[in-house]
């Protein structure tokens, strides 16, 4: 499952990098994906929306085993 999540994040990454941000996979445990938003995304007021409506949505579409995405 980790490989599938990494592949999905690779598709999301260019959009984040266009705004000087990035996402790093921290871990996958029982369907919960833990990520770290970095660069301009770290501390951005829109980070929560990016996480829910961007990262989590795409991950759930491409990796149905994903139940939740949590940022650390």
C-alpha positions as CSV (number, residue, x, y, z in Angstrom):
1,X,0.0,0.0,0.0
2,X,2.9,2.4,0.7
3,X,4.0,2.1,-2.9
4,X,0.5,3.0,-4.1
5,X,0.4,6.0,-1.8
6,X,3.9,7.2,-3.0
7,X,2.7,6.9,-6.6
8,X,-0.4,9.0,-5.9
9,X,1.6,11.6,-4.1
10,X,4.0,11.8,-7.0
11,X,1.0,12.9,-9.1
12,X,0.0,15.6,-6.6
13,X,3.5,16.9,-6.0
14,X,3.9,19.0,-9.2
15,X,0.8,21.1,-8.2
16,X,2.2,21.7,-4.7
17,X,5.7,22.5,-6.1
18,X,4.2,25.1,-8.4
19,X,3.3,27.0,-5.3
20,X,6.7,26.3,-3.7
21,X,5.3,23.6,-1.5
22,X,5.7,19.8,-1.2
23,X,4.3,16.8,0.6
24,X,6.3,14.0,2.3
25,X,5.0,10.6,3.2
26,X,5.7,9.9,6.9
27,X,3.8,6.6,7.3
28,X,0.9,4.3,6.5
29,X,-0.8,2.4,9.2
30,X,-4.2,0.6,9.0
31,X,-5.4,2.9,6.2
32,X,-4.3,6.1,7.9
33,X,-1.7,8.0,5.8
34,X,0.5,10.4,7.7
35,X,2.1,13.2,5.7
36,X,4.2,16.3,6.3
37,X,3.5,19.5,4.2
38,X,6.7,21.3,3.6
39,X,7.9,24.5,1.9
40,X,5.3,27.2,1.4
41,X,2.6,24.7,2.4
42,X,4.0,24.4,5.9
43,X,2.1,27.0,8.0
44,X,0.0,28.2,5.1
45,X,-3.6,29.2,6.2
46,X,-4.9,27.1,3.2
47,X,-2.9,23.9,4.3
48,X,-5.9,22.2,5.9
49,X,-7.9,22.7,2.7
50,X,-5.1,21.5,0.5
51,X,-4.8,18.4,2.7
52,X,-8.5,17.6,2.7
53,X,-9.6,18.6,-0.8
54,X,-6.4,17.9,-2.6
55,X,-4.1,15.3,-1.0
56,X,-6.8,13.2,0.8
57,X,-9.3,13.3,-2.1
58,X,-6.7,12.1,-4.7
59,X,-5.3,9.4,-2.3
60,X,-8.7,8.0,-1.6
61,X,-9.6,8.0,-5.3
62,X,-6.4,6.2,-6.3
63,X,-5.8,4.0,-3.3
64,X,-9.3,2.9,-2.0
65,X,-7.7,1.4,1.2
66,X,-6.9,4.9,2.4
67,X,-9.3,5.8,5.2
68,X,-7.8,9.1,6.4
69,X,-4.9,11.5,5.7
70,X,-3.3,13.2,8.7
71,X,-0.7,16.0,8.6
72,X,2.1,16.2,11.2
